[in-house]
Amino acid sequence: MDARGLPVFLLLNLPLAAQSPCPATPAYSPCELVFEIPAGEAAAHPNPYVSVQLQAEFRSPRHRTFLMPAYWDGGRRLVVRFAPTEAGHWDYRVTGNLAAFSGQTGSFTATESGSPGFVRVANGRHWATSEDNKAHLWMGDTSYRFAFLDRAVFDRVVEARAKQKFNHLRGLVIGDQEQAAKIFPSPDTPGVAHFQELDQRILALNRKGITADLVLAGDENHLAGLFPAWQQRERYIRYLVARYAALNVTWQGVQEFEEYQDGRALLKEIGLLLKKYDPYNHPRSTHTTATSAPLLGDGWMDYIVYQSSDDQLGAIEHQLYTVPQVNTEFAYEDSGAGKSHPHHVDSETFRHRLWNAAMNGQYPTFGNTGTYGGRKFTVDAKFLESPGAKAMTAWYEFFSRTRHWDLEPYFDADGGRALALEGVEYIVYVEKPGPVEVLVERHGYNVAWFNPVTGESLKQKDFKGERFAAEPPTRTQDWVLHISREGRKEGMLRSYKFESRPLPVQEVEQSPQKVPYTVAEPAGDTISLAAPPRFAVKLTRETRATRAMMFLWTGEVVAGGQGYRVLGTGKDGTLRFPKNLAKNFPAVLNLRVTALNANGKAYSIDKVYTLKP
């Protein structure tokens, strides 16, 4: 058992096959096989990080196999870190380019642990834990500098966030450009001491039930600049997988991939490497300036990350993609530390954005300007107990009482935005208090108003019928209406399964005759990056369904290979062109306008322009 209390079992020299190197290893606890490169072979490997290839293939009691690479841990020390996923007898075989170890075998026994296992995708757009198949209500925090905080401050962060019900924390593995340059003074010389401390911090998070969402490099082309050759990037990814795949983690690529010179190709490269080397298949995505959805088609990503408070982007894309969606920066709360960006907002605005993100079908990640570790802010533990953190806890406690893994955006509600498992549960966020009306399947329902400020619920008179109408208790704040068949929910839990209803997927209407709008602007067929034009749609049919249309404007230069970028939202405005949209000019820009009407029906039309610098 290590000094911090988590069992880590060590094999100091690989034994013969009959020996058991990891006695009584609990499932989902890391077991470490430790190798000392013999003196006779060490001379051939002056830098083991570069030249040694060692791995162990583990076979489970049910004959599943896991291939885990070894990582260099300084000097002549190599480690294979592995977490058994089930109780019983495990065998392994070592291979690689060290003759002293290649071909040797061993075995150990794993015991039951009660661990829920690792986070995985479930029910299409939702999450579960791998061992107990229970729904996982993802609620994250942001601590970019978690690997560099004073240890006492880090411990306070972990303790506070665990008590507040947070179960994810995201941060940079190697920090910003200045910090990373010290950890990697050259691309093939990692600072082992940094990673040894990072090991302990991720283990500390896991002990508190918190998954580490690992951002592998910073923004502004950081990863490509630090590791300019593909071989260097592959070694880095293999190293991180070897150290951290046996722990409870997710992968979040790089900060703001759009700022990279060739971000899509780079993310595909490292994403496929994560997919190749990580035998646990931990969830993979990347941080973004808006949405990582443009990368979904490249075959490595299994959830979308957002950095946006724009409900039109979130609501529309939820209808287009059948993977989980996590919004890491719908807002950062300024509870006294100050603000430096438009998405740094007061505590009340933060709460509103939190609940709107939830109504988009997104899972939230928190940030406070006093704790998130931005370049311009000092991390101060006094901001851990902020109003926004308390609002997150209230959000978690509310949704933990729902069938959140079955909820999807619901459009038969007036006066608020809704989620529902139709016929079972309806949740309406009333941001601007006033009359609320919800169409429900005809049953008897329990009704309550939830206060997102205090976390208190006010039980109302039960309701039976098809059309529920009411007003919130007060008009001085936002409220959440909860209409549910609690008895029905209890019965469903007795036969718990994620495949409890079909995943709603709609076919986007693209027929010009059926799409109820046209592109009015930009006019003509040429667009200049130097003078971004206005955009606007013109409705061709006025109906009840078009009374509250949402619009998403995206653009793609197919020849550039970068995927689409968000250029604007809403009925009209001015196009915003990101960096690296095109490399060569003139370019052909495919402009797409996707819309969602008040009934939740999605439409899309395209228009082609010549793009000039």
Secondary structure, DSSP 8 states (H G I E B T S, - for coil): --TTS---EEESS---TTS-SSTTEETTS-EEEEEE--HHHHTT-SSHHHH--EEEEEE-TT--EEEEE-EE-STTEEEEEE--SSSEEEEEEEEES-TTTTT-EEEEEEE-------EEEETTTEEEETTT--B----EEE-TTTTTS-HHHHHHHHHHHHHTT--EEEEESS-SHHHHHHH-SSTT---HHHHHHHHHHHHHHHHTT-EEEEE-B-TTTHHHHHS-SHHHHHHHHHHHHHHHTTSSEEE--BS-GGGSTTHHHHHHHHHHHHHHH-TT---B----SSBSGGGGGGSS--SEEE----HHHHHHHHTT--S-EEES-S-EE-SSS---STTEE-HHHHHHHHHHHHHTT-EEEE-BTTTS--TT----GGGTT-HHHHHHHHHHHHHTTTTGGG-EEE-SEESSEEEEETTTEEEEEESS-S-EEEEEEEEEEEEEEE-TTT--EEE---EEEEEEEE--S-SSS-EEEEEE-HHHHHHHHHT--S-SS-------B--TTT-SEEEEES-SSEEETTS--EEEEEES---SGGGG-EEEEEEE-GGGTS--EEEEESSEEE----TTS-SSSSEEEEEEEEEE-TTS-EEEEEEEEEEE-
